[in-house]
Amino acid sequence: MDTSTKAAPPPRQARTTYRHGDLRRALLQAGIELARAGGPQAIVLREATRRVGVVPNAAYRHFASHLELLQAVRAYALSQVAISMERELAAMNTEQPAADYARACLRAVGLGYLRYAQAEPGLFKTAFTVPDPIDPDPPPDPAKAGRSGRNPFELLGDALDQMAQAGLLAPDRRPGAEYLAWSAVHGLAYLVLDGPLRAAPPKLILGLSQRLLEMVECGLSAPSLLARR
């Protein structure tokens, strides 16, 4: 009887060679998967290198710190939020009156935002974990943009501009309207992700989402109460 055993396979060796650009993409993809599973706090540069199979020092040629990897994953997540918004916009009926179309655009970008939050909670949280400073004229960053070249904030701005052009949003109420609409929709997203709505059935969440978007639309287009005093 042969009692010999097979030799154990040699331990996996960390890979130290990659074609130019491949390692950065591989590390970024590892960071994306970490964020998808555990949110921004799960993005650890050393864990990304372990998953890719390279020694930790090799990562520093592409990401000098944990923050740089986090920022790159965040940019990817923002681009995916934009794509979700664009998907809702593409499904709209374009053959409708200008006012109805403008309202539908605002609802579409909001619904795309909320749907991405529910579909990819880890990446959604990462998208807003390191906020950009408020800049009225930020430089374009293609890494944060959807297929249209517009990032989520710009897509929201475009929808609000259409509301103004259709006469639904008074010129004096247009400045800063992005932040009012964004805060309402973002608040509902987090009530669903981490708040009392996290166990709510999808039908209830969809209904609340639609009512919130209608409320935002009506609130933005209504005359200012302050102006009446």
N, C-alpha and C positions, 0 to 999 in steps of 0.2 A: 504494500500500500504506500503510495507516494504522499508523504506528509509535508513535502516542501510547500512553501507559500510564495505567491508572486511578490516581487519586490514592490514596495510602496512607490507611487509616482513621485518624482522630484517635486519639491515645493515650487509654487508658481513664482516666477521671477518678475519683478517690476520692469515694465517696458520703459526703455530710456530713449528710444528713437521714434520720431514721428515725422512725416512729411511736413513741410512748411504749412502752417495754418491748421493742420489736422488736430494738433493737440489743443489749441484754443477752442476749436469747435467741440472736441470731445469733452473738455472740462466744462464748457458751458452747458452741454447737454446733460452732463452729470449733475450740475447745479440745478438745472430745470427739474430733473427727476427728484432731487432731494426736496426742492420747494413744493413740487406737486404732492409729495407724500407727507411733508411735515411743516410746510410754511416757511417763512423767511428764517426762523431760528434754526431750521435743519440744514441750512446752507453752510457747510464747513469746508474750507479749502482742502484740508488734509483728507477728509472723507471723499471729496471729489477726485483727488489724485489716486486714492486707493481704488476707487471704482474703475478709473480709467486704466490703472496698472502702471503708473509711473512713479518715480521717486518724488517726494514733495518739492524738492528744490526745482524740479523741472517746471512746475506750475508758475514760478515767479517770473519766468520770461514773458508770460502772457497776462497774469493777474498778480500784481505786486502785493495784494493784500486780500483778506476776506471781503473787505468793503468793495473792492473792484469786481470781484465775482458776483457779489450781491447786486451791484448796480447793473451788471450785464444781464443777470437773470430778470431783474426788475424791468429792464427795457424790453426784453422778450415778452414778459407778461403783459406789459402795456400794449405791445403790438397785437397780442391776441385779444385783448379787450376791444381794441379798435376793429379787428376783423369780425368779432361777434356783432358789433354795432353795424358794420357794413353789411353783414349778412341780413340783418333785419331791414336795413334800408333797401337792399336789392330785392326783397320780397314784396315791396310796396307797390300799390297801383299808382302809376305815374299819370294816368289819364283822369285826373280829378281837379276840381277848382283849386286855385292857388292857396286859399286859406285852409282848405281841408288837407292839402298836401303838406303844408307847413306844420300843421298840427300832427299829422301822421309821422313826419320826420322826427319831431321832438319825442314822440312816444317810442319810435323805433330805436333811437339811440339809447333811451332809458331802458327799454326792454332788453336790448343787446347787452347792456352793462349788467343788469340784474341776472340775466341768464348765464353769463360767464361766471359771475360770482358763485352761483349755485353749482355749475358744472365743474369748476376748477377752484375750489376754495383756497387751496394752498398757494397757487400762483396768484390768485386775486389778492390775497393778503400781502404777498410779496410785492405786487405792483405798487402798493401804497405804503410800504414800510419805511421808505426813505424818501419823503416828499421833496419835490423840486421847490426852490424858493419861488415866490410869486414874481413873475416877470411879465410885464405887459407885451413884450415883443421878444419871446425866447427864440434862440437860434434853432433851426430845424434839426431834428435828430431822427434819421430814417430808421434806426433800430427800435424806436418807440412807435412807429407808424404802422398802419394797416396797409392793405394793397393800394389804397387810394393815395398813399403818401401823407395822410392826415392821422394825427394821434387822437386818442379819445377826447381830450379837451378841445381840440380843434373841430372834431366832428360835432360835439355839442354846440360849439360856437357857431358852426355853419347852420345848424338847425334853428338856433335862436335868431340868426340873421334872417333866415327865411320867414320866421314869425314876424319880425319887424317889417320886412319888405311886403308882407301880405297885410299889413295894417293891424296885426294882432298884438303887437308889443310896441308900446309908445316909445319914441326915441329916448325920452328921459329915463325910461326904465330899462333900457337895453344894457348900459354899462354895469358890469358885475353880475349880470343875470346868470352867468355860468355857475357861479359859486352858490347861488340860491338853489338852482335846480340840482346841482351836483350833491349838495349837502343833504337834500331830502332823499334822493335815490341811494346815495351811499349809506345813509342811516338805515334804510330798510334792508339793504344788503347785509349789513352787520347784525341786524336783528334776526335775520334768517340764519346767518352763519354761526353766531356765538350768543345770541340772545334768546328771548322767550319763544321765538318762532322757529327755532332750529329743528323741532320735532313736528312742525305743522305739515299737513299733507300738501302735495304739490298743487292741487286744485285751489286750496285756500291761498297759497303763496301767489299763484298767478292772478287770482282775483284781487288780492291786496296790491299787487304790482300795478295792475291796470288802473285801479282806483287812485293810487298814489300819483301815477303819471298824469291822469286827468286832473287831479288836484294841482299839481305843479303847473300844468298848462293854463288852467283857469286862474291860478294865483298870479302868474306872470303877466297875463293879459288884462287882469282887472285893473281899474283905475286905482291909483294910490290912495289909501285911507288918509295918509298925512296931508295930501293935497287938498282934501275936503275940509280940513280943520282951519 
